[in-house]
């Protein structure tokens, strides 16, 4: 996630994919991958990850997710929400 926060999305993608090999049901990794793919302009892959989020958590809602996040800057929260919504998550 540090790579993603630093806008180093390709490195974030590589790292998160390696992590998911060992922990395929790690919801937060799929959420991070959704955001990183969108930031990298890889929208089809972002939508595929969003589908994994919904498979793992059928009741996932961005407004509930948002309540459990603690971003220093509001623009970072907005960035993540936009990425999740762009990938099709509600």
Order of alpha helices (4+ residues) and beta strands (2+ residues): alpha-alpha-alpha-alpha-alpha-alpha
